[in-house]
Amino acid sequence: MKMQKNLIQEKSFEFAVLSISLYKALLEKNEYVLSKQFFRSATSIGANVEEAQASYSKKEFAAKMGIAAKEAREALYWLKLLEIGDFISYDFQQLKFDCEGLIKILTSIVKTTQSNINN
């Protein structure tokens, strides 16, 4: 039996994978503090999306997706700081674009789910 593709699961996983390369590049330049903060939030997005898939209720699902959205916002914050800090020569545009896309999708999922709960 083939599993149905889930856009947010795929995109959050892809973002985490891309984040690994930035994290490794930052570690090579001995940047440990901001890189760890970024990597923790970047990988937490997908972890919370995965947890949401096993939710017992719509309310729990909305809460987990809400946490994922907050983690995406935090990851974007760290990305911006890392870019401005000029620790490494790196094109941050794609990661920022992907992160902003995750924020939009997750926010939409949370709003839709909360609307369905209230109706």
MDAnalysis code that builds the backbone (N, CA, C; Angstrom):
import MDAnalysis as mda
import numpy as np

u = mda.Universe.empty(357, n_residues=119, atom_resindex=np.repeat(np.arange(119), 3), trajectory=True)
u.add_TopologyAttr("name", ["N", "CA", "C"] * 119)
u.add_TopologyAttr("resid", np.arange(1, 120))
u.add_TopologyAttr("resname", ["MET", "LYS", "MET", "GLN", "LYS", "ASN", "LEU", "ILE", "GLN", "GLU", "LYS", "SER", "PHE", "GLU", "PHE", "ALA", "VAL", "LEU", "SER", "ILE", "SER", "LEU", "TYR", "LYS", "ALA", "LEU", "LEU", "GLU", "LYS", "ASN", "GLU", "TYR", "VAL", "LEU", "SER", "LYS", "GLN", "PHE", "PHE", "ARG", "SER", "ALA", "THR", "SER", "ILE", "GLY", "ALA", "ASN", "VAL", "GLU", "GLU", "ALA", "GLN", "ALA", "SER", "TYR", "SER", "LYS", "LYS", "GLU", "PHE", "ALA", "ALA", "LYS", "MET", "GLY", "ILE", "ALA", "ALA", "LYS", "GLU", "ALA", "ARG", "GLU", "ALA", "LEU", "TYR", "TRP", "LEU", "LYS", "LEU", "LEU", "GLU", "ILE", "GLY", "ASP", "PHE", "ILE", "SER", "TYR", "ASP", "PHE", "GLN", "GLN", "LEU", "LYS", "PHE", "ASP", "CYS", "GLU", "GLY", "LEU", "ILE", "LYS", "ILE", "LEU", "THR", "SER", "ILE", "VAL", "LYS", "THR", "THR", "GLN", "SER", "ASN", "ILE", "ASN", "ASN"])
u.atoms.positions = np.array([
    [0.846, -1.186, 0.000],
    [0.000, 0.000, 0.000],
    [0.889, 1.245, 0.000],
    [0.679, 2.139, -0.937],
    [1.482, 3.345, -1.059],
    [0.908, 4.442, -0.171],
    [1.813, 5.107, 0.588],
    [1.373, 6.180, 1.476],
    [1.108, 7.452, 0.677],
    [0.109, 8.175, 1.112],
    [-0.217, 9.450, 0.470],
    [0.883, 10.468, 0.791],
    [1.258, 11.239, -0.211],
    [2.279, 12.264, -0.010],
    [1.688, 13.413, 0.801],
    [2.479, 13.918, 1.718],
    [2.062, 15.006, 2.575],
    [3.031, 16.167, 2.343],
    [2.537, 17.242, 1.751],
    [3.364, 18.378, 1.353],
    [4.174, 18.949, 2.512],
    [3.538, 19.187, 3.643],
    [4.248, 19.820, 4.753],
    [5.291, 18.875, 5.350],
    [5.017, 17.589, 5.372],
    [6.018, 16.636, 5.842],
    [7.236, 16.662, 4.918],
    [6.990, 16.637, 3.624],
    [8.082, 16.641, 2.648],
    [8.897, 17.928, 2.733],
    [8.215, 19.067, 2.749],
    [8.910, 20.353, 2.760],
    [9.687, 20.583, 4.056],
    [9.129, 20.183, 5.179],
    [9.841, 20.377, 6.447],
    [11.056, 19.448, 6.530],
    [10.941, 18.244, 5.966],
    [12.074, 17.319, 5.944],
    [13.177, 17.850, 5.022],
    [12.784, 18.311, 3.842],
    [13.753, 18.879, 2.890],
    [14.473, 20.083, 3.499],
    [13.740, 20.911, 4.229],
    [14.345, 22.072, 4.872],
    [15.378, 21.623, 5.915],
    [15.046, 20.598, 6.685],
    [15.983, 20.078, 7.684],
    [17.249, 19.551, 7.015],
    [17.078, 18.846, 5.898],
    [18.229, 18.307, 5.168],
    [19.121, 19.450, 4.661],
    [18.515, 20.482, 4.082],
    [19.290, 21.641, 3.618],
    [19.989, 22.346, 4.786],
    [19.353, 22.336, 5.925],
    [19.913, 22.986, 7.104],
    [21.181, 22.292, 7.583],
    [21.272, 21.006, 7.340],
    [22.460, 20.256, 7.743],
    [23.702, 20.820, 7.069],
    [23.606, 21.125, 5.777],
    [24.776, 21.629, 5.063],
    [25.219, 22.990, 5.603],
    [24.275, 23.872, 5.917],
    [24.630, 25.165, 6.499],
    [25.261, 24.962, 7.876],
    [24.668, 24.105, 8.673],
    [25.183, 23.835, 10.024],
    [26.625, 23.330, 9.965],
    [26.896, 22.387, 9.065],
    [28.253, 21.849, 8.916],
    [29.229, 22.936, 8.472],
    [28.807, 23.778, 7.537],
    [29.670, 24.859, 7.048],
    [29.994, 25.844, 8.178],
    [29.010, 26.126, 9.021],
    [29.234, 27.035, 10.144],
    [30.184, 26.420, 11.170],
    [30.032, 25.128, 11.411],
    [30.927, 24.451, 12.359],
    [32.371, 24.471, 11.862],
    [32.549, 24.341, 10.556],
    [33.898, 24.393, 9.976],
    [34.562, 25.745, 10.216],
    [33.746, 26.785, 10.378],
    [34.269, 28.123, 10.651],
    [34.239, 28.439, 12.149],
    [34.055, 27.397, 12.958],
    [34.041, 27.517, 14.423],
    [32.928, 28.412, 14.958],
    [31.807, 28.445, 14.265],
    [30.641, 29.180, 14.755],
    [29.713, 28.140, 15.380],
    [29.660, 28.140, 16.718],
    [28.942, 27.087, 17.426],
    [27.633, 27.541, 18.070],
    [27.520, 28.793, 18.419],
    [26.372, 29.244, 19.199],
    [25.138, 29.473, 18.324],
    [25.216, 30.406, 17.379],
    [24.069, 30.692, 16.516],
    [23.730, 29.490, 15.643],
    [24.768, 28.786, 15.186],
    [24.521, 27.625, 14.324],
    [23.711, 26.557, 15.049],
    [24.009, 26.354, 16.330],
    [23.263, 25.350, 17.102],
    [21.812, 25.776, 17.306],
    [21.621, 27.068, 17.590],
    [20.264, 27.593, 17.763],
    [19.462, 27.417, 16.470],
    [20.090, 27.781, 15.341],
    [19.423, 27.633, 14.052],
    [19.088, 26.172, 13.782],
    [20.073, 25.295, 13.943],
    [19.887, 23.883, 13.608],
    [18.804, 23.232, 14.467],
    [18.764, 23.601, 15.756],
    [17.747, 23.056, 16.653],
    [16.345, 23.445, 16.178],
    [16.150, 24.719, 15.861],
    [14.819, 25.157, 15.430],
    [14.484, 24.633, 14.032],
    [15.473, 24.600, 13.139],
    [15.233, 24.129, 11.767],
    [14.799, 22.673, 11.723],
    [15.395, 21.843, 12.567],
    [15.032, 20.418, 12.573],
    [13.795, 20.145, 13.425],
    [13.495, 21.057, 14.330],
    [12.308, 20.908, 15.174],
    [11.014, 21.089, 14.386],
    [11.072, 21.843, 13.306],
    [9.876, 22.064, 12.478],
    [9.316, 20.715, 12.031],
    [10.150, 19.935, 11.361],
    [9.719, 18.639, 10.856],
    [9.354, 17.660, 11.952],
    [10.080, 17.724, 13.074],
    [9.780, 16.826, 14.190],
    [8.367, 17.087, 14.720],
    [7.998, 18.361, 14.821],
    [6.653, 18.692, 15.298],
    [5.583, 18.346, 14.269],
    [5.903, 18.504, 12.996],
    [4.969, 18.098, 11.937],
    [4.729, 16.585, 12.028],
    [5.789, 15.837, 12.235],
    [5.649, 14.372, 12.371],
    [4.805, 14.013, 13.586],
    [5.053, 14.691, 14.705],
    [4.258, 14.433, 15.910],
    [2.783, 14.753, 15.661],
    [2.525, 15.805, 14.917],
    [1.146, 16.201, 14.633],
    [0.393, 15.104, 13.885],
    [1.112, 14.354, 13.069],
    [0.474, 13.287, 12.290],
    [-0.107, 12.192, 13.189],
    [0.410, 12.085, 14.400],
    [-0.071, 11.062, 15.333],
    [-0.993, 11.646, 16.399],
    [-1.512, 12.837, 16.160],
    [-2.374, 13.496, 17.132],
    [-3.658, 12.716, 17.360],
    [-4.154, 12.827, 18.595],
    [-5.400, 12.155, 18.964],
    [-6.628, 13.000, 18.650],
    [-6.412, 14.306, 18.459],
    [-7.544, 15.192, 18.207],
    [-7.113, 16.329, 17.283],
    [-8.107, 17.016, 16.740],
    [-7.823, 18.180, 15.893],
    [-7.149, 19.275, 16.711],
    [-7.538, 19.391, 17.971],
    [-6.960, 20.406, 18.852],
    [-5.469, 20.142, 19.075],
    [-5.129, 18.891, 19.322],
    [-3.728, 18.516, 19.509],
    [-2.949, 18.726, 18.201],
    [-3.566, 18.370, 17.081],
    [-2.944, 18.564, 15.770],
    [-2.626, 20.046, 15.544],
    [-3.600, 20.916, 15.824],
    [-3.408, 22.360, 15.649],
    [-2.293, 22.866, 16.561],
    [-2.236, 22.348, 17.773],
    [-1.200, 22.777, 18.719],
    [0.194, 22.393, 18.226],
    [0.352, 21.162, 17.751],
    [1.662, 20.708, 17.248],
    [2.062, 21.476, 15.995],
    [1.113, 21.705, 15.104],
    [1.418, 22.472, 13.904],
    [1.742, 23.922, 14.267],
    [1.092, 24.435, 15.318],
    [1.388, 25.778, 15.803],
    [2.818, 25.869, 16.331],
    [3.256, 24.842, 17.032],
    [4.640, 24.797, 17.519],
    [5.593, 24.752, 16.332],
    [5.262, 23.956, 15.325],
    [6.101, 23.876, 14.124],
    [6.214, 25.253, 13.458],
    [5.102, 25.985, 13.405],
    [5.110, 27.332, 12.811],
    [6.010, 28.273, 13.614],
    [5.944, 28.174, 14.938],
    [6.801, 29.008, 15.790],
    [8.270, 28.656, 15.590],
    [8.570, 27.378, 15.466],
    [9.949, 26.949, 15.231],
    [10.450, 27.460, 13.879],
    [9.566, 27.495, 12.883],
    [9.946, 28.010, 11.565],
    [10.270, 29.500, 11.656],
    [9.473, 30.225, 12.413],
    [9.749, 31.654, 12.599],
    [11.085, 31.854, 13.315],
    [11.357, 31.010, 14.294],
    [12.625, 31.105, 15.013],
    [13.796, 30.777, 14.077],
    [13.646, 29.748, 13.271],
    [14.706, 29.370, 12.328],
    [14.995, 30.523, 11.366],
    [13.949, 31.194, 10.902],
    [14.122, 32.332, 10.000],
    [14.888, 33.460, 10.702],
    [14.578, 33.685, 11.957],
    [15.284, 34.698, 12.751],
    [16.783, 34.387, 12.810],
    [17.122, 33.130, 13.116],
    [18.537, 32.747, 13.203],
    [19.208, 32.834, 11.832],
    [18.486, 32.471, 10.786],
    [19.045, 32.591, 9.435],
    [19.422, 34.036, 9.119],
    [18.527, 34.942, 9.466],
    [18.790, 36.361, 9.209],
    [20.011, 36.841, 10.003],
    [20.109, 36.426, 11.252],
    [21.265, 36.804, 12.064],
    [22.560, 36.224, 11.503],
    [22.511, 34.974, 11.100],
    [23.696, 34.337, 10.528],
    [24.132, 35.029, 9.246],
    [23.154, 35.425, 8.439],
    [23.467, 36.113, 7.191],
    [24.109, 37.474, 7.469],
    [23.512, 38.236, 8.352],
    [24.023, 39.567, 8.678],
    [25.372, 39.476, 9.392],
    [25.540, 38.441, 10.208],
    [26.789, 38.256, 10.932],
    [27.976, 37.948, 10.041],
    [27.703, 37.537, 8.805],
    [28.751, 37.301, 7.810],
    [29.826, 36.318, 8.308],
    [29.367, 35.223, 8.925],
    [30.291, 34.210, 9.435],
    [30.936, 33.410, 8.314],
    [30.146, 33.169, 7.265],
    [30.637, 32.386, 6.132],
    [30.095, 32.985, 4.839],
    [30.757, 32.637, 3.756],
    [30.250, 33.011, 2.445],
    [29.218, 31.952, 2.058],
    [27.943, 32.332, 2.058],
    [26.868, 31.369, 1.851],
    [25.675, 32.105, 1.269],
    [24.996, 31.486, 0.330],
    [23.797, 32.078, -0.245],
    [22.598, 31.658, 0.610],
    [22.160, 32.550, 1.446],
    [21.076, 32.266, 2.389],
    [19.691, 32.372, 1.753],
    [19.608, 32.876, 0.519],
    [18.316, 33.196, -0.086],
    [17.370, 31.998, -0.181],
    [17.881, 30.853, -0.631],
    [17.012, 29.682, -0.793],
    [16.468, 29.187, 0.546],
    [17.351, 29.112, 1.543],
    [16.888, 28.665, 2.861],
    [15.859, 29.631, 3.441],
    [16.085, 30.928, 3.293],
    [15.115, 31.899, 3.800],
    [13.793, 31.781, 3.053],
    [13.863, 31.613, 1.740],
    [12.652, 31.445, 0.925],
    [11.881, 30.193, 1.352],
    [12.602, 29.088, 1.529],
    [11.967, 27.831, 1.947],
    [11.345, 27.964, 3.330],
    [12.040, 28.639, 4.225],
    [11.545, 28.820, 5.582],
    [10.287, 29.685, 5.586],
    [10.292, 30.755, 4.801],
    [9.105, 31.608, 4.686],
    [7.928, 30.824, 4.117],
    [8.203, 29.925, 3.179],
    [7.158, 29.065, 2.626],
    [6.581, 28.136, 3.678],
    [7.450, 27.576, 4.514],
    [6.978, 26.709, 5.605],
    [6.084, 27.488, 6.559],
    [6.490, 28.705, 6.880],
    [5.693, 29.536, 7.788],
    [4.294, 29.759, 7.208],
    [4.221, 30.073, 5.923],
    [2.920, 30.315, 5.275],
    [2.041, 29.067, 5.297],
    [2.621, 27.923, 4.940],
    [1.855, 26.677, 4.908],
    [1.385, 26.308, 6.305],
    [2.291, 26.355, 7.274],
    [1.944, 25.972, 8.647],
    [0.897, 26.900, 9.241],
    [1.031, 28.191, 8.986],
    [0.046, 29.153, 9.487],
    [-1.327, 28.863, 8.891],
    [-1.366, 28.549, 7.606],
    [-2.624, 28.209, 6.941],
    [-3.233, 26.933, 7.524],
    [-2.403, 25.935, 7.773],
    [-2.885, 24.674, 8.360],
    [-3.495, 24.934, 9.731],
    [-2.806, 25.724, 10.550],
    [-3.296, 26.010, 11.908],
    [-4.611, 26.773, 11.842],
    [-4.683, 27.804, 11.006],
    [-5.917, 28.602, 10.905],
    [-7.085, 27.756, 10.412],
    [-6.840, 26.922, 9.406],
    [-7.899, 26.078, 8.860],
    [-8.374, 25.067, 9.903],
    [-7.417, 24.457, 10.589],
    [-7.764, 23.451, 11.598],
    [-8.550, 24.092, 12.741],
    [-8.105, 25.257, 13.209],
    [-8.821, 25.946, 14.287],
    [-10.221, 26.365, 13.848],
    [-10.352, 26.768, 12.595],
    [-11.656, 27.139, 12.075],
    [-12.591, 25.911, 12.040],
    [-12.038, 24.763, 11.646],
    [-12.827, 23.532, 11.622],
    [-13.229, 23.072, 13.017],
    [-12.371, 23.325, 13.991],
    [-12.683, 22.966, 15.386],
    [-13.836, 23.830, 15.894],
    [-13.803, 25.120, 15.547],
    [-14.808, 26.063, 16.042],
    [-16.151, 25.939, 15.329],
    [-16.188, 25.261, 14.191],
    [-17.464, 25.131, 13.446],
    [-18.157, 23.831, 13.703],
])
